[in-house]
Amino acid sequence: MPTATKLVSAILLAALAWWLGHMIIPYFPDEQRIGRFREILAAIGFLTGWRFLGRHAGAGWNSAIAFGLGAAGILVFWGLLIFSGYEMIRRSMRMSYGGPTEALKDQVAIAIDYFVYLQPTEIWATLLVGGIGLGLIAEIVKRRWP
């Protein structure tokens, strides 16, 4: 059921995800294709904000911080999973793998390689502060418009 909390959480987490995508792009190698990276990451953020953060708001301030950090973690997890899966499928179309097990093993290796792009401190700081802030905002919105 749509609520103001879900909508605000979804929009703000999508904005945070888009901004994080914008921050990560300079750390990509020159040959890396960018495509719709920011937009896809924003869509993941929107869904995470709607399905997770907006649903769990209203349990108190400490829980708001925990759910905000949890939403940030979910954003990172699904982002790595989706983008490494896409890269694995792209490589498999070039017949780079001997079978499906090899492809899935390579997807994990690709995800680890992509995780390296998240290592700069400003990316983690933005993710953590943004997650905490969004959790608190979701709590305020839930209390204001139950």
N, CA and C atoms as a LAMMPS dump frame, in Angstrom:
ITEM: TIMESTEP
0
ITEM: NUMBER OF ATOMS
438
ITEM: BOX BOUNDS ff ff ff
-5.0000000000000000e+02 5.0000000000000000e+02
-5.0000000000000000e+02 5.0000000000000000e+02
-5.0000000000000000e+02 5.0000000000000000e+02
ITEM: ATOMS id mol type element x y z
1 1 1 N 0.837 -1.172 0
2 1 2 C 0 0 0
3 1 3 C 0.888 1.245 0
4 2 1 N 0.646 2.161 -0.901
5 2 2 C 1.471 3.367 -0.965
6 2 3 C 1.279 4.254 0.263
7 3 1 N 2.387 4.705 0.795
8 3 2 C 2.347 5.646 1.901
9 3 3 C 3.34 6.771 1.615
10 4 1 N 3.202 7.85 2.36
11 4 2 C 4.129 8.971 2.198
12 4 3 C 5.544 8.548 2.577
13 5 1 N 5.673 7.709 3.579
14 5 2 C 6.989 7.26 4.025
15 5 3 C 7.685 6.452 2.938
16 6 1 N 6.948 5.559 2.293
17 6 2 C 7.537 4.757 1.219
18 6 3 C 7.958 5.637 0.053
19 7 1 N 7.129 6.594 -0.297
20 7 2 C 7.443 7.47 -1.423
21 7 3 C 8.672 8.33 -1.139
22 8 1 N 8.714 8.942 0.03
23 8 2 C 9.856 9.788 0.387
24 8 3 C 11.128 8.949 0.479
25 9 1 N 11.037 7.78 1.095
26 9 2 C 12.205 6.906 1.213
27 9 3 C 12.706 6.477 -0.154
28 10 1 N 11.778 6.123 -1.037
29 10 2 C 12.166 5.676 -2.376
30 10 3 C 12.834 6.793 -3.164
31 11 1 N 12.262 7.974 -3.142
32 11 2 C 12.822 9.092 -3.912
33 11 3 C 14.188 9.495 -3.366
34 12 1 N 14.316 9.588 -2.046
35 12 2 C 15.591 10.019 -1.471
36 12 3 C 16.681 8.968 -1.63
37 13 1 N 16.33 7.679 -1.506
38 13 2 C 17.34 6.641 -1.698
39 13 3 C 17.743 6.543 -3.17
40 14 1 N 16.81 6.794 -4.07
41 14 2 C 17.154 6.84 -5.498
42 14 3 C 18.114 7.998 -5.77
43 15 1 N 17.876 9.136 -5.151
44 15 2 C 18.774 10.286 -5.331
45 15 3 C 20.16 9.99 -4.762
46 16 1 N 20.204 9.354 -3.6
47 16 2 C 21.49 8.978 -3.013
48 16 3 C 22.221 7.99 -3.922
49 17 1 N 21.504 7.02 -4.449
50 17 2 C 22.116 6.023 -5.329
51 17 3 C 22.647 6.679 -6.602
52 18 1 N 21.878 7.605 -7.169
53 18 2 C 22.337 8.301 -8.372
54 18 3 C 23.617 9.073 -8.068
55 19 1 N 23.636 9.761 -6.938
56 19 2 C 24.814 10.542 -6.57
57 19 3 C 26.019 9.627 -6.331
58 20 1 N 25.815 8.491 -5.682
59 20 2 C 26.912 7.546 -5.48
60 20 3 C 27.436 7.026 -6.818
61 21 1 N 26.526 6.738 -7.742
62 21 2 C 26.951 6.317 -9.068
63 21 3 C 27.797 7.384 -9.745
64 22 1 N 27.407 8.628 -9.577
65 22 2 C 28.164 9.75 -10.13
66 22 3 C 29.555 9.83 -9.492
67 23 1 N 29.647 9.519 -8.205
68 23 2 C 30.93 9.554 -7.505
69 23 3 C 31.83 8.381 -7.888
70 24 1 N 31.247 7.238 -8.232
71 24 2 C 32.025 6.036 -8.524
72 24 3 C 32.609 6.072 -9.932
73 25 1 N 31.923 6.69 -10.864
74 25 2 C 32.329 6.662 -12.274
75 25 3 C 33.785 7.096 -12.5
76 26 1 N 34.31 8.125 -11.845
77 26 2 C 35.721 8.485 -12.102
78 26 3 C 36.721 7.389 -11.729
79 27 1 N 36.34 6.435 -10.901
80 27 2 C 37.241 5.362 -10.5
81 27 3 C 37.205 4.17 -11.456
82 28 1 N 36.299 4.183 -12.427
83 28 2 C 36.248 3.124 -13.429
84 28 3 C 37.467 3.232 -14.338
85 29 1 N 37.936 2.099 -14.849
86 29 2 C 39.002 2.183 -15.859
87 29 3 C 38.483 2.853 -17.132
88 30 1 N 39.382 3.357 -17.931
89 30 2 C 38.991 4.108 -19.132
90 30 3 C 38.197 3.263 -20.114
91 31 1 N 38.485 1.964 -20.185
92 31 2 C 37.787 1.116 -21.145
93 31 3 C 36.422 0.639 -20.638
94 32 1 N 36.081 0.94 -19.386
95 32 2 C 34.797 0.527 -18.804
96 32 3 C 33.648 1.301 -19.461
97 33 1 N 32.629 0.573 -19.883
98 33 2 C 31.445 1.204 -20.466
99 33 3 C 30.536 1.68 -19.34
100 34 1 N 30.109 2.933 -19.399
101 34 2 C 29.274 3.508 -18.352
102 34 3 C 27.807 3.224 -18.63
103 35 1 N 27.344 3.539 -19.814
104 35 2 C 25.954 3.282 -20.175
105 35 3 C 24.986 3.993 -19.241
106 36 1 N 24.003 3.286 -18.764
107 36 2 C 22.978 3.823 -17.857
108 36 3 C 23.266 3.454 -16.405
109 37 1 N 24.527 3.475 -16.024
110 37 2 C 24.937 3.049 -14.691
111 37 3 C 24.201 3.808 -13.59
112 38 1 N 24.215 5.129 -13.669
113 38 2 C 23.577 5.934 -12.621
114 38 3 C 22.078 5.698 -12.571
115 39 1 N 21.446 5.598 -13.729
116 39 2 C 19.994 5.423 -13.767
117 39 3 C 19.569 4.063 -13.221
118 40 1 N 20.321 3.016 -13.553
119 40 2 C 20.002 1.684 -13.04
120 40 3 C 20.227 1.651 -11.537
121 41 1 N 21.31 2.262 -11.081
122 41 2 C 21.571 2.317 -9.642
123 41 3 C 20.475 3.102 -8.927
124 42 1 N 19.982 4.165 -9.53
125 42 2 C 18.88 4.934 -8.946
126 42 3 C 17.606 4.094 -8.886
127 43 1 N 17.359 3.277 -9.903
128 43 2 C 16.181 2.4 -9.884
129 43 3 C 16.295 1.374 -8.759
130 44 1 N 17.487 0.836 -8.548
131 44 2 C 17.701 -0.088 -7.434
132 44 3 C 17.451 0.641 -6.12
133 45 1 N 17.937 1.871 -6.008
134 45 2 C 17.704 2.663 -4.805
135 45 3 C 16.231 2.949 -4.582
136 46 1 N 15.501 3.251 -5.658
137 46 2 C 14.069 3.509 -5.529
138 46 3 C 13.341 2.282 -4.988
139 47 1 N 13.625 1.136 -5.563
140 47 2 C 12.961 -0.098 -5.107
141 47 3 C 13.348 -0.457 -3.673
142 48 1 N 14.611 -0.258 -3.338
143 48 2 C 15.058 -0.542 -1.973
144 48 3 C 14.399 0.403 -0.976
145 49 1 N 14.305 1.671 -1.339
146 49 2 C 13.648 2.635 -0.457
147 49 3 C 12.175 2.314 -0.26
148 50 1 N 11.509 1.915 -1.328
149 50 2 C 10.081 1.608 -1.249
150 50 3 C 9.834 0.316 -0.476
151 51 1 N 10.564 -0.754 -0.844
152 51 2 C 10.277 -2.075 -0.287
153 51 3 C 10.886 -2.287 1.095
154 52 1 N 12.003 -1.653 1.396
155 52 2 C 12.668 -1.927 2.662
156 52 3 C 12.59 -0.761 3.636
157 53 1 N 13.161 0.364 3.266
158 53 2 C 13.263 1.48 4.212
159 53 3 C 11.899 2.058 4.55
160 54 1 N 11.066 2.284 3.556
161 54 2 C 9.747 2.854 3.809
162 54 3 C 8.85 1.93 4.61
163 55 1 N 9.012 0.649 4.424
164 55 2 C 8.186 -0.332 5.142
165 55 3 C 8.562 -0.44 6.618
166 56 1 N 9.838 -0.272 6.933
167 56 2 C 10.298 -0.493 8.304
168 56 3 C 10.392 0.771 9.146
169 57 1 N 10.045 1.907 8.589
170 57 2 C 10.108 3.157 9.36
171 57 3 C 9.032 3.147 10.442
172 58 1 N 9.303 3.843 11.52
173 58 2 C 8.329 3.976 12.586
174 58 3 C 8.617 3.124 13.807
175 59 1 N 9.784 2.498 13.857
176 59 2 C 10.115 1.618 14.973
177 59 3 C 11 2.296 16.014
178 60 1 N 11.273 3.578 15.856
179 60 2 C 12.111 4.298 16.816
180 60 3 C 13.375 4.819 16.156
181 61 1 N 14.055 5.704 16.872
182 61 2 C 15.226 6.377 16.308
183 61 3 C 16.399 5.426 16.091
184 62 1 N 16.663 4.547 17.048
185 62 2 C 17.772 3.606 16.878
186 62 3 C 17.503 2.657 15.714
187 63 1 N 16.288 2.203 15.612
188 63 2 C 15.922 1.332 14.492
189 63 3 C 15.988 2.086 13.176
190 64 1 N 15.674 3.36 13.184
191 64 2 C 15.745 4.159 11.959
192 64 3 C 17.181 4.208 11.44
193 65 1 N 18.129 4.389 12.337
194 65 2 C 19.537 4.392 11.932
195 65 3 C 19.93 3.025 11.38
196 66 1 N 19.519 1.97 12.072
197 66 2 C 19.852 0.616 11.618
198 66 3 C 19.219 0.305 10.268
199 67 1 N 17.968 0.69 10.079
200 67 2 C 17.315 0.424 8.798
201 67 3 C 17.899 1.287 7.679
202 68 1 N 18.324 2.49 7.987
203 68 2 C 18.985 3.325 6.987
204 68 3 C 20.301 2.714 6.537
205 69 1 N 21.08 2.224 7.497
206 69 2 C 22.331 1.545 7.137
207 69 3 C 22.051 0.24 6.404
208 70 1 N 20.993 -0.447 6.822
209 70 2 C 20.604 -1.677 6.121
210 70 3 C 20.208 -1.407 4.685
211 71 1 N 19.474 -0.321 4.456
212 71 2 C 19.085 0.047 3.09
213 71 3 C 20.319 0.357 2.249
214 72 1 N 21.306 1.026 2.855
215 72 2 C 22.55 1.309 2.128
216 72 3 C 23.274 0.009 1.779
217 73 1 N 23.287 -0.934 2.705
218 73 2 C 23.91 -2.232 2.443
219 73 3 C 23.187 -3.014 1.359
220 74 1 N 21.863 -2.966 1.379
221 74 2 C 21.076 -3.64 0.346
222 74 3 C 21.353 -3.01 -1.018
223 75 1 N 21.47 -1.699 -1.046
224 75 2 C 21.781 -0.996 -2.293
225 75 3 C 23.111 -1.479 -2.861
226 76 1 N 24.128 -1.594 -2.019
227 76 2 C 25.442 -2.064 -2.472
228 76 3 C 25.349 -3.513 -2.951
229 77 1 N 24.674 -4.37 -2.179
230 77 2 C 24.56 -5.781 -2.54
231 77 3 C 23.891 -5.961 -3.901
232 78 1 N 22.711 -5.369 -4.074
233 78 2 C 21.987 -5.542 -5.33
234 78 3 C 22.7 -4.864 -6.492
235 79 1 N 23.351 -3.743 -6.23
236 79 2 C 24.118 -3.094 -7.286
237 79 3 C 25.243 -3.989 -7.781
238 80 1 N 26.002 -4.561 -6.846
239 80 2 C 27.08 -5.466 -7.243
240 80 3 C 26.536 -6.693 -7.958
241 81 1 N 25.443 -7.258 -7.444
242 81 2 C 24.867 -8.457 -8.049
243 81 3 C 24.367 -8.19 -9.472
244 82 1 N 23.659 -7.109 -9.659
245 82 2 C 23.085 -6.815 -10.971
246 82 3 C 24.162 -6.453 -11.988
247 83 1 N 25.092 -5.597 -11.617
248 83 2 C 26.106 -5.177 -12.58
249 83 3 C 27.115 -6.283 -12.88
250 84 1 N 27.462 -7.099 -11.884
251 84 2 C 28.353 -8.228 -12.177
252 84 3 C 27.619 -9.285 -12.99
253 85 1 N 26.332 -9.468 -12.744
254 85 2 C 25.546 -10.397 -13.559
255 85 3 C 25.454 -9.948 -15.004
256 86 1 N 25.258 -8.661 -15.2
257 86 2 C 25.212 -8.124 -16.565
258 86 3 C 26.537 -8.348 -17.278
259 87 1 N 27.638 -8.072 -16.577
260 87 2 C 28.954 -8.258 -17.191
261 87 3 C 29.209 -9.736 -17.486
262 88 1 N 28.763 -10.619 -16.6
263 88 2 C 28.927 -12.049 -16.831
264 88 3 C 28.139 -12.49 -18.062
265 89 1 N 26.92 -12.007 -18.219
266 89 2 C 26.114 -12.358 -19.393
267 89 3 C 26.748 -11.795 -20.662
268 90 1 N 27.285 -10.578 -20.572
269 90 2 C 27.942 -9.98 -21.729
270 90 3 C 29.148 -10.811 -22.16
271 91 1 N 29.917 -11.28 -21.191
272 91 2 C 31.071 -12.126 -21.517
273 91 3 C 30.637 -13.495 -22.032
274 92 1 N 29.551 -14.018 -21.485
275 92 2 C 29.104 -15.335 -21.931
276 92 3 C 28.591 -15.289 -23.373
277 93 1 N 28.077 -14.146 -23.807
278 93 2 C 27.651 -14.014 -25.196
279 93 3 C 28.834 -14.061 -26.168
280 94 1 N 30.016 -13.813 -25.664
281 94 2 C 31.232 -13.918 -26.48
282 94 3 C 31.878 -15.291 -26.336
283 95 1 N 31.136 -16.226 -25.729
284 95 2 C 31.595 -17.608 -25.524
285 95 3 C 32.901 -17.659 -24.717
286 96 1 N 32.961 -16.902 -23.628
287 96 2 C 34.162 -16.842 -22.807
288 96 3 C 34.216 -17.944 -21.757
289 97 1 N 33.137 -18.659 -21.565
290 97 2 C 33.062 -19.645 -20.492
291 97 3 C 32.863 -21.05 -21.046
292 98 1 N 33.36 -22.028 -20.276
293 98 2 C 33.198 -23.419 -20.662
294 98 3 C 31.893 -24.016 -20.19
295 99 1 N 31.2 -23.334 -19.295
296 99 2 C 29.937 -23.846 -18.782
297 99 3 C 29.334 -22.867 -17.793
298 100 1 N 28.128 -23.204 -17.294
299 100 2 C 27.456 -22.268 -16.386
300 100 3 C 28.153 -22.102 -15.039
301 101 1 N 28.798 -23.152 -14.545
302 101 2 C 29.493 -23.037 -13.267
303 101 3 C 30.657 -22.068 -13.367
304 102 1 N 31.383 -22.147 -14.458
305 102 2 C 32.497 -21.222 -14.67
306 102 3 C 31.994 -19.781 -14.767
307 103 1 N 30.852 -19.593 -15.416
308 103 2 C 30.278 -18.251 -15.543
309 103 3 C 29.877 -17.7 -14.177
310 104 1 N 29.246 -18.515 -13.347
311 104 2 C 28.833 -18.049 -12.017
312 104 3 C 30.034 -17.769 -11.122
313 105 1 N 31.079 -18.567 -11.235
314 105 2 C 32.302 -18.289 -10.478
315 105 3 C 32.916 -16.958 -10.914
316 106 1 N 32.877 -16.711 -12.221
317 106 2 C 33.419 -15.454 -12.719
318 106 3 C 32.557 -14.266 -12.287
319 107 1 N 31.26 -14.483 -12.129
320 107 2 C 30.399 -13.387 -11.659
321 107 3 C 30.824 -12.943 -10.269
322 108 1 N 31.19 -13.88 -9.411
323 108 2 C 31.676 -13.523 -8.072
324 108 3 C 32.987 -12.739 -8.186
325 109 1 N 33.869 -13.18 -9.066
326 109 2 C 35.135 -12.462 -9.255
327 109 3 C 34.896 -11.062 -9.803
328 110 1 N 33.944 -10.929 -10.707
329 110 2 C 33.614 -9.607 -11.248
330 110 3 C 33.057 -8.715 -10.146
331 111 1 N 32.187 -9.263 -9.293
332 111 2 C 31.613 -8.481 -8.193
333 111 3 C 32.711 -8.009 -7.245
334 112 1 N 33.686 -8.843 -6.982
335 112 2 C 34.807 -8.442 -6.117
336 112 3 C 35.612 -7.336 -6.795
337 113 1 N 35.825 -7.466 -8.107
338 113 2 C 36.528 -6.405 -8.842
339 113 3 C 35.751 -5.091 -8.775
340 114 1 N 34.439 -5.16 -8.908
341 114 2 C 33.612 -3.954 -8.827
342 114 3 C 33.608 -3.372 -7.417
343 115 1 N 33.711 -4.237 -6.407
344 115 2 C 33.737 -3.757 -5.025
345 115 3 C 34.948 -2.868 -4.776
346 116 1 N 36.024 -3.101 -5.513
347 116 2 C 37.231 -2.282 -5.369
348 116 3 C 36.943 -0.828 -5.719
349 117 1 N 36.017 -0.593 -6.65
350 117 2 C 35.672 0.78 -7.021
351 117 3 C 35.016 1.534 -5.862
352 118 1 N 34.521 0.812 -4.865
353 118 2 C 33.864 1.446 -3.714
354 118 3 C 34.838 1.785 -2.59
355 119 1 N 36.109 1.542 -2.768
356 119 2 C 37.069 1.697 -1.689
357 119 3 C 37.387 3.13 -1.269
358 120 1 N 37.273 4.137 -2.124
359 120 2 C 37.6 5.492 -1.655
360 120 3 C 36.734 5.911 -0.463
361 121 1 N 37.34 6.63 0.442
362 121 2 C 36.687 7.02 1.687
363 121 3 C 35.454 7.879 1.462
364 122 1 N 35.492 8.772 0.488
365 122 2 C 34.344 9.658 0.288
366 122 3 C 33.105 8.883 -0.172
367 123 1 N 33.296 7.776 -0.847
368 123 2 C 32.149 6.958 -1.256
369 123 3 C 31.527 6.29 -0.037
370 124 1 N 32.352 5.704 0.821
371 124 2 C 31.815 5.063 2.032
372 124 3 C 31.211 6.084 2.982
373 125 1 N 31.85 7.248 3.095
374 125 2 C 31.299 8.285 3.969
375 125 3 C 29.932 8.736 3.473
376 126 1 N 29.807 8.941 2.163
377 126 2 C 28.516 9.34 1.596
378 126 3 C 27.478 8.252 1.803
379 127 1 N 27.864 7.016 1.622
380 127 2 C 26.943 5.891 1.795
381 127 3 C 26.485 5.775 3.246
382 128 1 N 27.407 5.883 4.187
383 128 2 C 27.045 5.733 5.604
384 128 3 C 26.242 6.927 6.121
385 129 1 N 26.721 8.125 5.862
386 129 2 C 26.004 9.314 6.328
387 129 3 C 24.648 9.425 5.631
388 130 1 N 24.631 9.138 4.333
389 130 2 C 23.369 9.167 3.596
390 130 3 C 22.388 8.125 4.105
391 131 1 N 22.861 6.921 4.389
392 131 2 C 21.988 5.875 4.917
393 131 3 C 21.403 6.244 6.27
394 132 1 N 22.245 6.76 7.158
395 132 2 C 21.755 7.179 8.477
396 132 3 C 20.761 8.325 8.334
397 133 1 N 21.107 9.303 7.507
398 133 2 C 20.212 10.44 7.298
399 133 3 C 18.874 10.028 6.717
400 134 1 N 18.894 9.129 5.746
401 134 2 C 17.638 8.682 5.143
402 134 3 C 16.793 7.88 6.122
403 135 1 N 17.439 7.099 6.973
404 135 2 C 16.691 6.379 8.001
405 135 3 C 15.997 7.337 8.953
406 136 1 N 16.7 8.384 9.356
407 136 2 C 16.104 9.371 10.257
408 136 3 C 14.991 10.167 9.572
409 137 1 N 15.196 10.51 8.298
410 137 2 C 14.148 11.226 7.559
411 137 3 C 12.915 10.354 7.416
412 138 1 N 13.116 9.063 7.134
413 138 2 C 11.972 8.153 7.017
414 138 3 C 11.214 8.07 8.343
415 139 1 N 11.935 8.084 9.437
416 139 2 C 11.286 8.056 10.758
417 139 3 C 10.481 9.331 10.996
418 140 1 N 11.042 10.467 10.628
419 140 2 C 10.329 11.743 10.798
420 140 3 C 9.065 11.762 9.945
421 141 1 N 9.179 11.311 8.698
422 141 2 C 8.016 11.299 7.814
423 141 3 C 6.945 10.351 8.349
424 142 1 N 7.356 9.2 8.868
425 142 2 C 6.399 8.242 9.426
426 142 3 C 5.661 8.846 10.627
427 143 1 N 6.38 9.584 11.466
428 143 2 C 5.739 10.209 12.629
429 143 3 C 4.834 11.382 12.222
430 144 1 N 5.218 12.069 11.158
431 144 2 C 4.45 13.225 10.722
432 144 3 C 3.172 12.815 9.96
433 145 1 N 3.322 11.842 9.041
434 145 2 C 2.189 11.359 8.251
435 145 3 C 2.061 9.845 8.405
436 146 1 N 1.452 9.4 9.482
437 146 2 C 1.362 7.944 9.728
438 146 3 C 0.487 7.298 8.743
